[in-house]
Amino acid sequence: MSTTTVAHHDEHHDDHPTGIMRWLTTTNHKDIGTMYLTFSLVMFLVGGSMILGIRAELFKPGLQLMNPEFFNQLIGVHALIMIFAALMPAATGFANWMLPLQIGAPDMALPRLNNWGFWILPPSAILLTLPFTLALFGVGDGALATGWTFYPPLSVQGGIGVDFAIFAVHLLGISSVLGSINIIVTIYNMRAPGMTLMKMPMFAWGWLITAFLLIATIPVLAGAVTMLLTDRHFGTHFFDAAGGGDPIMFQHLFWFFGHPEVYILLLPVWGFIPQILQTFSRKPMYGYKAQVYSLWSIGALAVVVWAHHFFTAGMPVPALLYFMYSTMAISLPLAVLFYCWIRTMWKGSMSFETPMLFTVGWIILFGIGGLTGLVLADVAADAQYHNSYFVVAHFHYTLFAGGIMGIMAGVYYWLPKMTGHMYNEKLGKTHFWLTAISFNVTFIPQFFVGLAGMPRRIPDYALQFAEFNMISTVGAFVLGLSQLLFVYIIISCVKGGKKATDRVWEGAQGLEWTLSSPPPYHSFTEQPVVK
């Protein structure tokens, strides 16, 4: 990056607004990162509250608290909020906070685009949840009731909640694409002198591949839901079988985005997990290049395996075999990543502060998610387990354990750097054990009821599933309530506590740890040189 450009950024941030205008107009990467992370936490609690309503309904057989239509609305909006408004903004918040610090840049390359990218998010969250409020006043029939997949013909025939969700997805998609462009430009143009691509922190690699995946797949989702909108209101029949359309085509378009979306949620976490492992193992990261090549391999395979999500919809045998084997092929680079993560810890001088606890727990629980995914990748087995609670348990081991618990590891790892204060270690470890135990109490029973044939997305079920559902509901409430402790720990750390050192952790390595805790408002007055 040229000296002239650095000087421009210096002037840009010397005089910044204060009060509410600071947050509305800020172009500072740390401010915007803080807003993303705060928004993510709020929406995590909103989405979590919805699923507690669902689990309360499932505590025992029969309809107890809500009608089936409202039950379906809670499921669909819960999923959209958790994916688009909680997990993705959390990863983007980390990217805003840490990427410039890690690569030695004064800020993100496109700061105003960065501001717009965030402020698109709150209106989209309102659009997703507004139909619930409107229904209370007799307007419409509530929120999206199709699940997060928008499958026709249900979505073609659904109420105004589908339209609200379509517009929300458009806004969320625009925000994601803006953020992705910014990240790619930042990584390629603003790295510190001497930091070649193969010297970048693993977190930067994880986000670079994520950004390319987002730009490749979000427009396909946008096109699919726009076609759905025209089917609903403008007389087209893209997905309406009654007019010669093909509902299965929507599934192809949706999952061309939907499957890479899994890796969009996980790749940033796979980026910073090795950094946490090396910090608390006090030894260099094992297999840096192997991990980089594995991330690229997974990113490439992610866009060619989408149809394994609907094996049962009916496809020619050669297509079934192709999607089965290509899906299983993802396990190869993923196995390389697991091997590198474990070898980083091997014979290290390990300590188990809260970030390390979450990381080790993450490896074990995400491993279960990966292994159960292999079962569903098998065409013959998938015919048995498709649309059952086995699938629900599998993707929560993948996205809650693999995604949200990974994010929690990142929060505890970087919170002292962000705030300048150490969090309460005892409470942090309590939060980990409550989360890990209650998570398993919630979802292990769902494997069993799924294997026994209990279908997903139903408010009532056979008596034979009652005990496992009761256990799962108790676990879910403990899991949900334990997250209030997480919120308390964060707020306490922001307000005060023991002063954090610049390096924070004894084994921490990287440019972000060379700055003070918290870093100055303008991160680098002079770009560091990497040798």
Solvent accessible surface area in square Angstrom, and as a share of the most:
residue,aa,sasa,rsa
1,M,67,0.30
2,S,62,0.40
3,T,116,0.67
4,T,110,0.64
5,T,54,0.31
6,V,15,0.09
7,A,46,0.35
8,H,113,0.50
9,H,10,0.05
10,D,34,0.18
11,E,126,0.57
12,H,54,0.24
13,H,8,0.04
14,D,111,0.57
15,D,125,0.65
16,H,61,0.27
17,P,57,0.36
18,T,104,0.60
19,G,51,0.49
20,I,120,0.61
21,M,97,0.43
22,R,65,0.24
23,W,82,0.29
24,L,76,0.38
25,T,64,0.37
26,T,4,0.03
27,T,18,0.11
28,N,3,0.01
29,H,0,0.00
30,K,10,0.04
31,D,5,0.02
32,I,0,0.00
33,G,0,0.00
34,T,50,0.29
35,M,17,0.08
36,Y,6,0.02
37,L,33,0.17
38,T,74,0.43
39,F,23,0.10
40,S,8,0.05
41,L,36,0.18
42,V,77,0.44
43,M,15,0.07
44,F,20,0.08
45,L,60,0.30
46,V,52,0.30
47,G,0,0.00
48,G,17,0.16
49,S,71,0.46
50,M,23,0.10
51,I,46,0.23
52,L,33,0.16
53,G,23,0.22
54,I,5,0.02
55,R,10,0.04
56,A,25,0.20
57,E,0,0.00
58,L,0,0.00
59,F,79,0.33
60,K,94,0.40
61,P,32,0.20
62,G,23,0.22
63,L,99,0.49
64,Q,71,0.32
65,L,117,0.58
66,M,28,0.12
67,N,83,0.42
68,P,51,0.32
69,E,107,0.48
70,F,77,0.32
71,F,0,0.00
72,N,49,0.25
73,Q,13,0.06
74,L,15,0.07
75,I,28,0.14
76,G,0,0.00
77,V,0,0.00
78,H,19,0.09
79,A,22,0.17
80,L,1,0.01
81,I,0,0.00
82,M,26,0.12
83,I,12,0.06
84,F,7,0.03
85,A,0,0.00
86,A,3,0.03
87,L,8,0.04
88,M,17,0.07
89,P,3,0.02
90,A,4,0.03
91,A,6,0.04
92,T,18,0.10
93,G,0,0.00
94,F,0,0.00
95,A,0,0.00
96,N,3,0.01
97,W,17,0.06
98,M,0,0.00
99,L,0,0.00
100,P,0,0.00
101,L,0,0.00
102,Q,2,0.01
103,I,0,0.00
104,G,0,0.00
105,A,0,0.00
106,P,2,0.01
107,D,1,0.00
108,M,2,0.01
109,A,20,0.16
110,L,61,0.30
111,P,19,0.12
112,R,147,0.54
113,L,34,0.17
114,N,6,0.03
115,N,14,0.07
116,W,145,0.51
117,G,1,0.01
118,F,9,0.04
119,W,82,0.29
120,I,35,0.18
121,L,7,0.03
122,P,31,0.20
123,P,61,0.38
124,S,0,0.00
125,A,10,0.07
126,I,103,0.52
127,L,41,0.20
128,L,5,0.03
129,T,36,0.21
130,L,60,0.30
131,P,2,0.01
132,F,36,0.15
133,T,62,0.36
134,L,43,0.22
135,A,38,0.29
136,L,149,0.74
137,F,157,0.65
138,G,67,0.64
139,V,75,0.43
140,G,42,0.41
141,D,90,0.47
142,G,2,0.02
143,A,6,0.05
144,L,2,0.01
145,A,35,0.27
146,T,14,0.08
147,G,4,0.04
148,W,32,0.11
149,T,5,0.03
150,F,1,0.01
151,Y,56,0.21
152,P,7,0.04
153,P,74,0.47
154,L,100,0.50
155,S,0,0.00
156,V,25,0.15
157,Q,136,0.60
158,G,27,0.26
159,G,27,0.26
160,I,60,0.30
161,G,2,0.02
162,V,2,0.01
163,D,18,0.09
164,F,40,0.17
165,A,2,0.01
166,I,0,0.00
167,F,101,0.42
168,A,0,0.00
169,V,4,0.03
170,H,47,0.21
171,L,50,0.25
172,L,4,0.02
173,G,5,0.05
174,I,86,0.44
175,S,6,0.04
176,S,19,0.12
177,V,35,0.20
178,L,33,0.16
179,G,11,0.10
180,S,1,0.00
181,I,66,0.33
182,N,1,0.01
183,I,3,0.01
184,I,25,0.13
185,V,46,0.27
186,T,0,0.00
187,I,0,0.00
188,Y,100,0.38
189,N,85,0.44
190,M,8,0.03
191,R,46,0.17
192,A,2,0.02
193,P,59,0.37
194,G,40,0.39
195,M,12,0.06
196,T,72,0.42
197,L,58,0.29
198,M,64,0.29
199,K,103,0.44
200,M,1,0.01
201,P,28,0.18
202,M,0,0.00
203,F,0,0.00
204,A,0,0.00
205,W,13,0.05
206,G,0,0.00
207,W,9,0.03
208,L,0,0.00
209,I,3,0.01
210,T,0,0.00
211,A,0,0.00
212,F,82,0.34
213,L,11,0.05
214,L,4,0.02
215,I,61,0.31
216,A,55,0.43
217,T,0,0.00
218,I,8,0.04
219,P,75,0.47
220,V,42,0.24
221,L,3,0.02
222,A,29,0.22
223,G,31,0.30
224,A,1,0.01
225,V,0,0.00
226,T,55,0.32
227,M,48,0.22
228,L,0,0.00
229,L,25,0.13
230,T,32,0.19
231,D,14,0.07
232,R,39,0.14
233,H,100,0.45
234,F,144,0.60
235,G,56,0.54
236,T,44,0.26
237,H,90,0.40
238,F,83,0.35
239,F,0,0.00
240,D,36,0.19
241,A,68,0.53
242,A,102,0.79
243,G,36,0.35
244,G,73,0.70
245,G,15,0.15
246,D,67,0.34
247,P,30,0.19
248,I,52,0.26
249,M,71,0.32
250,F,0,0.00
251,Q,20,0.09
252,H,59,0.26
253,L,48,0.24
254,F,2,0.01
255,W,22,0.08
256,F,53,0.22
257,F,0,0.00
258,G,0,0.00
259,H,12,0.05
260,P,0,0.00
261,E,2,0.01
262,V,31,0.18
263,Y,19,0.07
264,I,4,0.02
265,L,3,0.02
266,L,2,0.01
267,L,0,0.00
268,P,1,0.00
269,V,0,0.00
270,W,2,0.01
271,G,0,0.00
272,F,1,0.00
273,I,0,0.00
274,P,0,0.00
275,Q,13,0.06
276,I,0,0.00
277,L,0,0.00
278,Q,18,0.08
279,T,1,0.01
280,F,3,0.01
281,S,0,0.00
282,R,78,0.28
283,K,55,0.23
284,P,99,0.63
285,M,34,0.15
286,Y,77,0.29
287,G,24,0.23
288,Y,49,0.19
289,K,118,0.50
290,A,39,0.30
291,Q,1,0.00
292,V,1,0.01
293,Y,130,0.50
294,S,6,0.04
295,L,1,0.01
296,W,93,0.33
297,S,46,0.29
298,I,0,0.00
299,G,5,0.05
300,A,64,0.50
301,L,42,0.21
302,A,0,0.00
303,V,37,0.21
304,V,54,0.31
305,V,0,0.00
306,W,58,0.20
307,A,0,0.00
308,H,24,0.11
309,H,46,0.21
310,F,4,0.02
311,F,10,0.04
312,T,69,0.40
313,A,39,0.31
314,G,54,0.52
315,M,29,0.13
316,P,94,0.59
317,V,99,0.57
318,P,100,0.63
319,A,28,0.22
320,L,29,0.14
321,L,79,0.39
322,Y,105,0.40
323,F,15,0.06
324,M,20,0.09
325,Y,132,0.50
326,S,13,0.08
327,T,19,0.11
328,M,54,0.24
329,A,33,0.26
330,I,9,0.05
331,S,36,0.23
332,L,126,0.63
333,P,16,0.10
334,L,24,0.12
335,A,57,0.45
336,V,59,0.34
337,L,2,0.01
338,F,37,0.15
339,Y,115,0.44
340,C,2,0.01
341,W,1,0.00
342,I,83,0.42
343,R,86,0.31
344,T,1,0.00
345,M,26,0.12
346,W,145,0.51
347,K,181,0.77
348,G,20,0.20
349,S,76,0.49
350,M,67,0.30
351,S,30,0.19
352,F,94,0.39
353,E,42,0.19
354,T,0,0.00
355,P,0,0.00
356,M,0,0.00
357,L,23,0.11
358,F,0,0.00
359,T,0,0.00
360,V,37,0.21
361,G,9,0.08
362,W,0,0.00
363,I,15,0.07
364,I,108,0.55
365,L,11,0.05
366,F,5,0.02
367,G,17,0.16
368,I,62,0.31
369,G,0,0.00
370,G,25,0.24
371,L,122,0.61
372,T,20,0.11
373,G,18,0.18
374,L,64,0.32
375,V,56,0.32
376,L,19,0.09
377,A,2,0.02
378,D,47,0.24
379,V,35,0.20
380,A,84,0.65
381,A,27,0.21
382,D,5,0.03
383,A,72,0.55
384,Q,118,0.52
385,Y,41,0.16
386,H,63,0.28
387,N,70,0.36
388,S,6,0.04
389,Y,12,0.05
390,F,12,0.05
391,V,22,0.13
392,V,18,0.10
393,A,0,0.00
394,H,31,0.14
395,F,62,0.26
396,H,33,0.15
397,Y,0,0.00
398,T,16,0.09
399,L,28,0.14
400,F,19,0.08
401,A,0,0.00
402,G,0,0.00
403,G,0,0.00
404,I,18,0.09
405,M,0,0.00
406,G,0,0.00
407,I,17,0.09
408,M,2,0.01
409,A,0,0.00
410,G,0,0.00
411,V,17,0.10
412,Y,0,0.00
413,Y,2,0.01
414,W,0,0.00
415,L,11,0.05
416,P,0,0.00
417,K,0,0.00
418,M,23,0.10
419,T,25,0.15
420,G,0,0.00
421,H,46,0.21
422,M,44,0.20
423,Y,11,0.04
424,N,77,0.39
425,E,52,0.23
426,K,163,0.69
427,L,50,0.25
428,G,0,0.00
429,K,74,0.32
430,T,57,0.33
431,H,0,0.00
432,F,9,0.04
433,W,137,0.48
434,L,69,0.34
435,T,0,0.00
436,A,11,0.09
437,I,105,0.53
438,S,4,0.03
439,F,0,0.00
440,N,33,0.17
441,V,55,0.32
442,T,3,0.02
443,F,16,0.07
444,I,75,0.38
445,P,8,0.05
446,Q,6,0.03
447,F,22,0.09
448,F,98,0.41
449,V,4,0.02
450,G,2,0.02
451,L,81,0.40
452,A,64,0.50
453,G,44,0.42
454,M,0,0.00
455,P,57,0.36
456,R,40,0.15
457,R,71,0.26
458,I,47,0.24
459,P,17,0.11
460,D,62,0.32
461,Y,18,0.07
462,A,52,0.41
463,L,143,0.71
464,Q,128,0.57
465,F,13,0.05
466,A,11,0.09
467,E,115,0.52
468,F,78,0.32
469,N,4,0.02
470,M,73,0.33
471,I,80,0.41
472,S,1,0.01
473,T,5,0.03
474,V,84,0.48
475,G,2,0.02
476,A,7,0.05
477,F,71,0.30
478,V,66,0.38
479,L,15,0.08
480,G,24,0.23
481,L,108,0.54
482,S,6,0.04
483,Q,6,0.03
484,L,103,0.51
485,L,38,0.19
486,F,10,0.04
487,V,25,0.14
488,Y,128,0.49
489,I,1,0.01
490,I,28,0.14
491,I,89,0.45
492,S,43,0.28
493,C,2,0.01
494,V,87,0.50
495,K,165,0.70
496,G,23,0.22
497,G,56,0.53
498,K,158,0.67
499,K,131,0.55
500,A,2,0.01
501,T,90,0.52
502,D,71,0.37
503,R,123,0.45
504,V,22,0.13
505,W,16,0.06
506,E,120,0.54
507,G,9,0.08
508,A,2,0.02
509,Q,93,0.41
510,G,41,0.39
511,L,30,0.15
512,E,2,0.01
513,W,11,0.04
514,T,93,0.54
515,L,23,0.11
516,S,49,0.32
517,S,4,0.03
518,P,59,0.37
519,P,10,0.07
520,P,62,0.39
521,Y,52,0.20
522,H,25,0.11
523,S,3,0.02
524,F,13,0.05
525,T,104,0.61
526,E,142,0.64
527,Q,31,0.14
528,P,30,0.19
529,V,97,0.56
530,V,31,0.18
531,K,209,0.89
